[in-house]
């Protein structure tokens, strides 16, 4: 869950960074945001299952 929250915050930081080709792609696709939300949800589900 904390890793998911960290990825969401990292996505916000990437949006504030100067544009480079890799950073522009990450900011445009919101890959870290989506990965963070999915990992957070999986973490909650696994925690409840155990």
mmCIF file of the N, C-alpha and C atoms, coordinates in Angstrom:
data_MODEL
# 
_entry.id   MODEL 
# 
loop_
_atom_site.group_PDB 
_atom_site.id 
_atom_site.type_symbol 
_atom_site.label_atom_id 
_atom_site.label_alt_id 
_atom_site.label_comp_id 
_atom_site.label_asym_id 
_atom_site.label_entity_id 
_atom_site.label_seq_id 
_atom_site.pdbx_PDB_ins_code 
_atom_site.Cartn_x 
_atom_site.Cartn_y 
_atom_site.Cartn_z 
_atom_site.occupancy 
_atom_site.B_iso_or_equiv 
_atom_site.pdbx_formal_charge 
_atom_site.auth_seq_id 
_atom_site.auth_comp_id 
_atom_site.auth_asym_id 
_atom_site.auth_atom_id 
_atom_site.pdbx_PDB_model_num 
ATOM 1   N N  . UNK A 1 1  ? 0.825  -1.190  0.000   1.00 0.00 ? 1  UNK A N  1 
ATOM 2   C CA . UNK A 1 1  ? 0.000  0.000   0.000   1.00 0.00 ? 1  UNK A CA 1 
ATOM 3   C C  . UNK A 1 1  ? 0.871  1.255   0.000   1.00 0.00 ? 1  UNK A C  1 
ATOM 4   N N  . UNK A 1 2  ? 1.937  1.242   0.797   1.00 0.00 ? 2  UNK A N  1 
ATOM 5   C CA . UNK A 1 2  ? 2.813  2.416   0.851   1.00 0.00 ? 2  UNK A CA 1 
ATOM 6   C C  . UNK A 1 2  ? 3.581  2.591   -0.452  1.00 0.00 ? 2  UNK A C  1 
ATOM 7   N N  . UNK A 1 3  ? 3.915  1.488   -1.100  1.00 0.00 ? 3  UNK A N  1 
ATOM 8   C CA . UNK A 1 3  ? 4.593  1.587   -2.396  1.00 0.00 ? 3  UNK A CA 1 
ATOM 9   C C  . UNK A 1 3  ? 3.651  2.233   -3.415  1.00 0.00 ? 3  UNK A C  1 
ATOM 10  N N  . UNK A 1 4  ? 2.389  1.859   -3.379  1.00 0.00 ? 4  UNK A N  1 
ATOM 11  C CA . UNK A 1 4  ? 1.404  2.456   -4.275  1.00 0.00 ? 4  UNK A CA 1 
ATOM 12  C C  . UNK A 1 4  ? 1.260  3.948   -4.050  1.00 0.00 ? 4  UNK A C  1 
ATOM 13  N N  . UNK A 1 5  ? 1.208  4.362   -2.796  1.00 0.00 ? 5  UNK A N  1 
ATOM 14  C CA . UNK A 1 5  ? 1.114  5.790   -2.485  1.00 0.00 ? 5  UNK A CA 1 
ATOM 15  C C  . UNK A 1 5  ? 2.382  6.520   -2.923  1.00 0.00 ? 5  UNK A C  1 
ATOM 16  N N  . UNK A 1 6  ? 3.523  5.866   -2.754  1.00 0.00 ? 6  UNK A N  1 
ATOM 17  C CA . UNK A 1 6  ? 4.785  6.456   -3.201  1.00 0.00 ? 6  UNK A CA 1 
ATOM 18  C C  . UNK A 1 6  ? 4.828  6.657   -4.703  1.00 0.00 ? 6  UNK A C  1 
ATOM 19  N N  . UNK A 1 7  ? 4.284  5.710   -5.462  1.00 0.00 ? 7  UNK A N  1 
ATOM 20  C CA . UNK A 1 7  ? 4.249  5.848   -6.917  1.00 0.00 ? 7  UNK A CA 1 
ATOM 21  C C  . UNK A 1 7  ? 3.323  6.985   -7.352  1.00 0.00 ? 7  UNK A C  1 
ATOM 22  N N  . UNK A 1 8  ? 2.232  7.157   -6.644  1.00 0.00 ? 8  UNK A N  1 
ATOM 23  C CA . UNK A 1 8  ? 1.318  8.264   -6.964  1.00 0.00 ? 8  UNK A CA 1 
ATOM 24  C C  . UNK A 1 8  ? 2.013  9.599   -6.721  1.00 0.00 ? 8  UNK A C  1 
ATOM 25  N N  . UNK A 1 9  ? 2.724  9.716   -5.607  1.00 0.00 ? 9  UNK A N  1 
ATOM 26  C CA . UNK A 1 9  ? 3.457  10.953  -5.312  1.00 0.00 ? 9  UNK A CA 1 
ATOM 27  C C  . UNK A 1 9  ? 4.583  11.151  -6.324  1.00 0.00 ? 9  UNK A C  1 
ATOM 28  N N  . UNK A 1 10 ? 5.267  10.068  -6.699  1.00 0.00 ? 10 UNK A N  1 
ATOM 29  C CA . UNK A 1 10 ? 6.331  10.158  -7.686  1.00 0.00 ? 10 UNK A CA 1 
ATOM 30  C C  . UNK A 1 10 ? 5.794  10.624  -9.039  1.00 0.00 ? 10 UNK A C  1 
ATOM 31  N N  . UNK A 1 11 ? 4.583  10.221  -9.382  1.00 0.00 ? 11 UNK A N  1 
ATOM 32  C CA . UNK A 1 11 ? 3.972  10.679  -10.623 1.00 0.00 ? 11 UNK A CA 1 
ATOM 33  C C  . UNK A 1 11 ? 3.780  12.199  -10.590 1.00 0.00 ? 11 UNK A C  1 
ATOM 34  N N  . UNK A 1 12 ? 3.380  12.735  -9.440  1.00 0.00 ? 12 UNK A N  1 
ATOM 35  C CA . UNK A 1 12 ? 3.226  14.184  -9.303  1.00 0.00 ? 12 UNK A CA 1 
ATOM 36  C C  . UNK A 1 12 ? 4.565  14.890  -9.475  1.00 0.00 ? 12 UNK A C  1 
ATOM 37  N N  . UNK A 1 13 ? 5.615  14.319  -8.906  1.00 0.00 ? 13 UNK A N  1 
ATOM 38  C CA . UNK A 1 13 ? 6.950  14.908  -9.027  1.00 0.00 ? 13 UNK A CA 1 
ATOM 39  C C  . UNK A 1 13 ? 7.430  14.877  -10.467 1.00 0.00 ? 13 UNK A C  1 
ATOM 40  N N  . UNK A 1 14 ? 7.162  13.789  -11.179 1.00 0.00 ? 14 UNK A N  1 
ATOM 41  C CA . UNK A 1 14 ? 7.572  13.668  -12.585 1.00 0.00 ? 14 UNK A CA 1 
ATOM 42  C C  . UNK A 1 14 ? 6.900  14.745  -13.427 1.00 0.00 ? 14 UNK A C  1 
ATOM 43  N N  . UNK A 1 15 ? 5.651  15.068  -13.112 1.00 0.00 ? 15 UNK A N  1 
ATOM 44  C CA . UNK A 1 15 ? 4.955  16.114  -13.872 1.00 0.00 ? 15 UNK A CA 1 
ATOM 45  C C  . UNK A 1 15 ? 5.598  17.488  -13.679 1.00 0.00 ? 15 UNK A C  1 
ATOM 46  N N  . UNK A 1 16 ? 6.257  17.711  -12.541 1.00 0.00 ? 16 UNK A N  1 
ATOM 47  C CA . UNK A 1 16 ? 6.881  18.998  -12.267 1.00 0.00 ? 16 UNK A CA 1 
ATOM 48  C C  . UNK A 1 16 ? 8.299  19.113  -12.825 1.00 0.00 ? 16 UNK A C  1 
ATOM 49  N N  . UNK A 1 17 ? 8.895  18.000  -13.234 1.00 0.00 ? 17 UNK A N  1 
ATOM 50  C CA . UNK A 1 17 ? 10.274 18.007  -13.724 1.00 0.00 ? 17 UNK A CA 1 
ATOM 51  C C  . UNK A 1 17 ? 10.348 18.589  -15.133 1.00 0.00 ? 17 UNK A C  1 
ATOM 52  N N  . UNK A 1 18 ? 11.523 19.077  -15.507 1.00 0.00 ? 18 UNK A N  1 
ATOM 53  C CA . UNK A 1 18 ? 11.694 19.581  -16.873 1.00 0.00 ? 18 UNK A CA 1 
ATOM 54  C C  . UNK A 1 18 ? 11.499 18.456  -17.897 1.00 0.00 ? 18 UNK A C  1 
ATOM 55  N N  . UNK A 1 19 ? 11.107 18.846  -19.074 1.00 0.00 ? 19 UNK A N  1 
ATOM 56  C CA . UNK A 1 19 ? 10.776 17.858  -20.098 1.00 0.00 ? 19 UNK A CA 1 
ATOM 57  C C  . UNK A 1 19 ? 12.018 17.209  -20.690 1.00 0.00 ? 19 UNK A C  1 
ATOM 58  N N  . UNK A 1 20 ? 12.058 15.903  -20.613 1.00 0.00 ? 20 UNK A N  1 
ATOM 59  C CA . UNK A 1 20 ? 12.967 15.090  -21.395 1.00 0.00 ? 20 UNK A CA 1 
ATOM 60  C C  . UNK A 1 20 ? 12.082 14.042  -22.065 1.00 0.00 ? 20 UNK A C  1 
ATOM 61  N N  . UNK A 1 21 ? 12.633 13.279  -22.955 1.00 0.00 ? 21 UNK A N  1 
ATOM 62  C CA . UNK A 1 21 ? 11.790 12.355  -23.710 1.00 0.00 ? 21 UNK A CA 1 
ATOM 63  C C  . UNK A 1 21 ? 11.148 11.307  -22.794 1.00 0.00 ? 21 UNK A C  1 
ATOM 64  N N  . UNK A 1 22 ? 11.922 10.744  -21.876 1.00 0.00 ? 22 UNK A N  1 
ATOM 65  C CA . UNK A 1 22 ? 11.379 9.721   -20.982 1.00 0.00 ? 22 UNK A CA 1 
ATOM 66  C C  . UNK A 1 22 ? 10.388 10.330  -19.992 1.00 0.00 ? 22 UNK A C  1 
ATOM 67  N N  . UNK A 1 23 ? 10.706 11.483  -19.439 1.00 0.00 ? 23 UNK A N  1 
ATOM 68  C CA . UNK A 1 23 ? 9.812  12.116  -18.468 1.00 0.00 ? 23 UNK A CA 1 
ATOM 69  C C  . UNK A 1 23 ? 8.518  12.574  -19.132 1.00 0.00 ? 23 UNK A C  1 
ATOM 70  N N  . UNK A 1 24 ? 8.618  13.038  -20.367 1.00 0.00 ? 24 UNK A N  1 
ATOM 71  C CA . UNK A 1 24 ? 7.413  13.461  -21.084 1.00 0.00 ? 24 UNK A CA 1 
ATOM 72  C C  . UNK A 1 24 ? 6.484  12.274  -21.303 1.00 0.00 ? 24 UNK A C  1 
ATOM 73  N N  . UNK A 1 25 ? 7.053  11.115  -21.644 1.00 0.00 ? 25 UNK A N  1 
ATOM 74  C CA . UNK A 1 25 ? 6.235  9.915   -21.864 1.00 0.00 ? 25 UNK A CA 1 
ATOM 75  C C  . UNK A 1 25 ? 5.572  9.479   -20.554 1.00 0.00 ? 25 UNK A C  1 
ATOM 76  N N  . UNK A 1 26 ? 6.332  9.488   -19.454 1.00 0.00 ? 26 UNK A N  1 
ATOM 77  C CA . UNK A 1 26 ? 5.759  9.103   -18.154 1.00 0.00 ? 26 UNK A CA 1 
ATOM 78  C C  . UNK A 1 26 ? 4.648  10.058  -17.736 1.00 0.00 ? 26 UNK A C  1 
ATOM 79  N N  . UNK A 1 27 ? 4.852  11.354  -17.952 1.00 0.00 ? 27 UNK A N  1 
ATOM 80  C CA . UNK A 1 27 ? 3.840  12.334  -17.563 1.00 0.00 ? 27 UNK A CA 1 
ATOM 81  C C  . UNK A 1 27 ? 2.604  12.238  -18.457 1.00 0.00 ? 27 UNK A C  1 
ATOM 82  N N  . UNK A 1 28 ? 2.826  11.967  -19.733 1.00 0.00 ? 28 UNK A N  1 
ATOM 83  C CA . UNK A 1 28 ? 1.696  11.913  -20.672 1.00 0.00 ? 28 UNK A CA 1 
ATOM 84  C C  . UNK A 1 28 ? 0.831  10.681  -20.424 1.00 0.00 ? 28 UNK A C  1 
ATOM 85  N N  . UNK A 1 29 ? 1.453  9.548   -20.112 1.00 0.00 ? 29 UNK A N  1 
ATOM 86  C CA . UNK A 1 29 ? 0.692  8.310   -19.933 1.00 0.00 ? 29 UNK A CA 1 
ATOM 87  C C  . UNK A 1 29 ? 0.217  8.098   -18.504 1.00 0.00 ? 29 UNK A C  1 
ATOM 88  N N  . UNK A 1 30 ? 0.759  8.859   -17.535 1.00 0.00 ? 30 UNK A N  1 
ATOM 89  C CA . UNK A 1 30 ? 0.440  8.671   -16.117 1.00 0.00 ? 30 UNK A CA 1 
ATOM 90  C C  . UNK A 1 30 ? 0.669  7.222   -15.680 1.00 0.00 ? 30 UNK A C  1 
ATOM 91  N N  . UNK A 1 31 ? 1.749  6.640   -16.182 1.00 0.00 ? 31 UNK A N  1 
ATOM 92  C CA . UNK A 1 31 ? 2.061  5.242   -15.881 1.00 0.00 ? 31 UNK A CA 1 
ATOM 93  C C  . UNK A 1 31 ? 2.256  5.021   -14.383 1.00 0.00 ? 31 UNK A C  1 
ATOM 94  N N  . UNK A 1 32 ? 2.986  5.908   -13.728 1.00 0.00 ? 32 UNK A N  1 
ATOM 95  C CA . UNK A 1 32 ? 3.242  5.732   -12.297 1.00 0.00 ? 32 UNK A CA 1 
ATOM 96  C C  . UNK A 1 32 ? 1.968  5.890   -11.483 1.00 0.00 ? 32 UNK A C  1 
ATOM 97  N N  . UNK A 1 33 ? 1.093  6.769   -11.910 1.00 0.00 ? 33 UNK A N  1 
ATOM 98  C CA . UNK A 1 33 ? -0.184 6.955   -11.215 1.00 0.00 ? 33 UNK A CA 1 
ATOM 99  C C  . UNK A 1 33 ? -1.024 5.680   -11.296 1.00 0.00 ? 33 UNK A C  1 
ATOM 100 N N  . UNK A 1 34 ? -1.143 5.134   -12.493 1.00 0.00 ? 34 UNK A N  1 
ATOM 101 C CA . UNK A 1 34 ? -1.944 3.923   -12.669 1.00 0.00 ? 34 UNK A CA 1 
ATOM 102 C C  . UNK A 1 34 ? -1.315 2.734   -11.944 1.00 0.00 ? 34 UNK A C  1 
ATOM 103 N N  . UNK A 1 35 ? 0.006  2.596   -12.029 1.00 0.00 ? 35 UNK A N  1 
ATOM 104 C CA . UNK A 1 35 ? 0.680  1.497   -11.331 1.00 0.00 ? 35 UNK A CA 1 
ATOM 105 C C  . UNK A 1 35 ? 0.509  1.633   -9.823  1.00 0.00 ? 35 UNK A C  1 
ATOM 106 N N  . UNK A 1 36 ? 0.580  2.857   -9.312  1.00 0.00 ? 36 UNK A N  1 
ATOM 107 C CA . UNK A 1 36 ? 0.403  3.078   -7.880  1.00 0.00 ? 36 UNK A CA 1 
ATOM 108 C C  . UNK A 1 36 ? -0.985 2.728   -7.398  1.00 0.00 ? 36 UNK A C  1 
ATOM 109 N N  . UNK A 1 37 ? -1.986 3.108   -8.171  1.00 0.00 ? 37 UNK A N  1 
ATOM 110 C CA . UNK A 1 37 ? -3.369 2.797   -7.773  1.00 0.00 ? 37 UNK A CA 1 
ATOM 111 C C  . UNK A 1 37 ? -3.608 1.291   -7.802  1.00 0.00 ? 37 UNK A C  1 
ATOM 112 N N  . UNK A 1 38 ? -3.123 0.623   -8.840  1.00 0.00 ? 38 UNK A N  1 
ATOM 113 C CA . UNK A 1 38 ? -3.314 -0.834  -8.947  1.00 0.00 ? 38 UNK A CA 1 
ATOM 114 C C  . UNK A 1 38 ? -2.578 -1.545  -7.818  1.00 0.00 ? 38 UNK A C  1 
ATOM 115 N N  . UNK A 1 39 ? -1.330 -1.166  -7.551  1.00 0.00 ? 39 UNK A N  1 
ATOM 116 C CA . UNK A 1 39 ? -0.579 -1.810  -6.472  1.00 0.00 ? 39 UNK A CA 1 
ATOM 117 C C  . UNK A 1 39 ? -1.204 -1.534  -5.107  1.00 0.00 ? 39 UNK A C  1 
ATOM 118 N N  . UNK A 1 40 ? -1.717 -0.345  -4.910  1.00 0.00 ? 40 UNK A N  1 
ATOM 119 C CA . UNK A 1 40 ? -2.385 -0.031  -3.652  1.00 0.00 ? 40 UNK A CA 1 
ATOM 120 C C  . UNK A 1 40 ? -3.634 -0.881  -3.444  1.00 0.00 ? 40 UNK A C  1 
ATOM 121 N N  . UNK A 1 41 ? -4.424 -1.024  -4.484  1.00 0.00 ? 41 UNK A N  1 
ATOM 122 C CA . UNK A 1 41 ? -5.634 -1.851  -4.376  1.00 0.00 ? 41 UNK A CA 1 
ATOM 123 C C  . UNK A 1 41 ? -5.291 -3.317  -4.137  1.00 0.00 ? 41 UNK A C  1 
ATOM 124 N N  . UNK A 1 42 ? -4.279 -3.815  -4.841  1.00 0.00 ? 42 UNK A N  1 
ATOM 125 C CA . UNK A 1 42 ? -3.856 -5.207  -4.636  1.00 0.00 ? 42 UNK A CA 1 
ATOM 126 C C  . UNK A 1 42 ? -3.342 -5.389  -3.210  1.00 0.00 ? 42 UNK A C  1 
ATOM 127 N N  . UNK A 1 43 ? -2.617 -4.392  -2.705  1.00 0.00 ? 43 UNK A N  1 
ATOM 128 C CA . UNK A 1 43 ? -2.124 -4.472  -1.335  1.00 0.00 ? 43 UNK A CA 1 
ATOM 129 C C  . UNK A 1 43 ? -3.249 -4.522  -0.322  1.00 0.00 ? 43 UNK A C  1 
ATOM 130 N N  . UNK A 1 44 ? -4.279 -3.730  -0.537  1.00 0.00 ? 44 UNK A N  1 
ATOM 131 C CA . UNK A 1 44 ? -5.435 -3.758  0.372   1.00 0.00 ? 44 UNK A CA 1 
ATOM 132 C C  . UNK A 1 44 ? -6.143 -5.111  0.300   1.00 0.00 ? 44 UNK A C  1 
ATOM 133 N N  . UNK A 1 45 ? -6.331 -5.620  -0.913  1.00 0.00 ? 45 UNK A N  1 
ATOM 134 C CA . UNK A 1 45 ? -7.032 -6.898  -1.070  1.00 0.00 ? 45 UNK A CA 1 
ATOM 135 C C  . UNK A 1 45 ? -6.249 -8.052  -0.451  1.00 0.00 ? 45 UNK A C  1 
ATOM 136 N N  . UNK A 1 46 ? -4.943 -8.063  -0.655  1.00 0.00 ? 46 UNK A N  1 
ATOM 137 C CA . UNK A 1 46 ? -4.125 -9.136  -0.067  1.00 0.00 ? 46 UNK A CA 1 
ATOM 138 C C  . UNK A 1 46 ? -4.103 -9.014  1.453   1.00 0.00 ? 46 UNK A C  1 
ATOM 139 N N  . UNK A 1 47 ? -4.029 -7.791  1.944   1.00 0.00 ? 47 UNK A N  1 
ATOM 140 C CA . UNK A 1 47 ? -4.052 -7.590  3.398   1.00 0.00 ? 47 UNK A CA 1 
ATOM 141 C C  . UNK A 1 47 ? -5.352 -8.057  4.032   1.00 0.00 ? 47 UNK A C  1 
ATOM 142 N N  . UNK A 1 48 ? -6.448 -7.823  3.358   1.00 0.00 ? 48 UNK A N  1 
ATOM 143 C CA . UNK A 1 48 ? -7.739 -8.281  3.895   1.00 0.00 ? 48 UNK A CA 1 
ATOM 144 C C  . UNK A 1 48 ? -7.890 -9.798  3.784   1.00 0.00 ? 48 UNK A C  1 
ATOM 145 N N  . UNK A 1 49 ? -7.317 -10.375 2.738   1.00 0.00 ? 49 UNK A N  1 
ATOM 146 C CA . UNK A 1 49 ? -7.432 -11.818 2.547   1.00 0.00 ? 49 UNK A CA 1 
ATOM 147 C C  . UNK A 1 49 ? -6.605 -12.586 3.577   1.00 0.00 ? 49 UNK A C  1 
ATOM 148 N N  . UNK A 1 50 ? -5.518 -11.987 4.008   1.00 0.00 ? 50 UNK A N  1 
ATOM 149 C CA . UNK A 1 50 ? -4.665 -12.691 4.990   1.00 0.00 ? 50 UNK A CA 1 
ATOM 150 C C  . UNK A 1 50 ? -5.113 -12.342 6.380   1.00 0.00 ? 50 UNK A C  1 
# 
